[in-house]
Amino acid sequence: MNTERGNQHLIELVGITKVYGMGAYAVHALRGIDLHIDRGEFVAVMGPSGSGKSTCMNILGCLDTPNSGAYRFNGVEVGSLSRDQRALLRRHYLGFVFQGFNLLSRTSALENVELPLIYRGASSRERCRRAREALEAVGLTGWESHTPSELSGGQQQRVAIARATVINPEVLMADEPTGNLDSTSSREIMELLCSLDKKLGITIVMVTHDSTMASYAQRTIRFLDGLIDTGEPSGGKQA
């Protein structure tokens, strides 16, 4: 995939629709979405349950495909890629952080962070070096040998962020990253994400129900009934 930085949007959706089921049972999750996200942006995605925001995120993360419309990533039409090519896009250009952390429970923090590098065929020495650097970047130097049960919720999410960023992704997809955290840990995680956005230039797309967490983003996109809400959002101008 061509990763040269040009003037085009990093992410562009044009007329995206997604329908689940058929006939009377059809659910129109997305009804023609137009959206763009530029490199280095930190975007919050909000909306009530069933609004289409999670479906949109799944399409952006190449975990689902639309029924119609165009999805371009760095100028490449994702719809023209094979399943294997979409998997490579996920593996090399996208990092994922989830509400539930999704760490391997009996595996150390260092080994959890190494996982994406194993899939990329990195050597043991390179995996260890890069995983240590990623843990250092999220403030967990000295915690490399600890398992998830020995870490707080905030620390577990830091490990998850290190795992997502160890591959130097173009985009970090964060699905309710503070949903299982207390208010203090939530603020710390949001400040960390802002730091990654500014220092490393990682583009961040974050789904959240919390307007306080959304306020950390540069722009907020609100979904309603399968469409992008055209009302003026509190977090910034609408896409």
Buried (B, 14 or more C-beta within 10 A) or exposed (E): BEEEEEEEBBBBBEEBBBBEEEEEEEEBBBBBBBBBBBBBBBBBBBBEEBBBBBBBBBBBBBBBBBEEBBBBBBBBEBBEBEEEBBEBBBBBBBBBBBBEBEBEEEBBBBBBBBBBBEEEEBEEEEBBEBBBBBBEBBBBEEBBEBBBEEBEBBBBBBBBBBBBBBBEBBBBBBBBBBBBBEEEBBBBBBEBBBEBBEEEEBBBBBBBBBEEBBBBBBBBBBBBEBBBBEEEBEBBEBB
